[in-house]
Amino acid sequence: MIDAIKTFLVKIKDQGHVLPLIHQADIQVNLHCDQQIIQLNIKNGGILFLQNLDGQQVKYEISGSPTAMKQLFEGTERLRVLEQQGQLKASTPLRTTLLLESIFFLTKAQNS
């Protein structure tokens, strides 16, 4: 999952059309995958990923398999589709889900 995140972070900087989506956003989401927790922070037009969190609680959470997380970060599948298929579980409001889905899908971190 770390490699997919690094690729995503590099790619989103090249995608100027995606940045207005996060300009006013203030979202913290824990991503759970294979006993690993990574926190996604979107604030003031920037995106950060934090590892090795010591008990930091956030309101929202997305959990699932490494394959599903990779698809999400690469923009090859939409968040709600992965959730409907049972590959991911998202505990986020619909508005947050749609925003995250748009960010990942529009970034298309994979060079295809």
Sequence and secondary structure as in RCSB ss.txt:
>XXXX:A:sequence
MIDAIKTFLVKIKDQGHVLPLIHQADIQVNLHCDQQIIQLNIKNGGILFLQNLDGQQVKYEISGSPTAMKQLFEG
TERLRVLEQQGQLKASTPLRTTLLLESIFFLTKAQNS
>XXXX:A:secstr
 HHHHHHHHHHHHH TTTHHHHSS EEEEEEEETTEEEEEEEETTEEEEE S SS   SEEEEE HHHHHHHHHT
SS HHHHHHTTSEEEES HHHHHHHHHHHHHH  S  
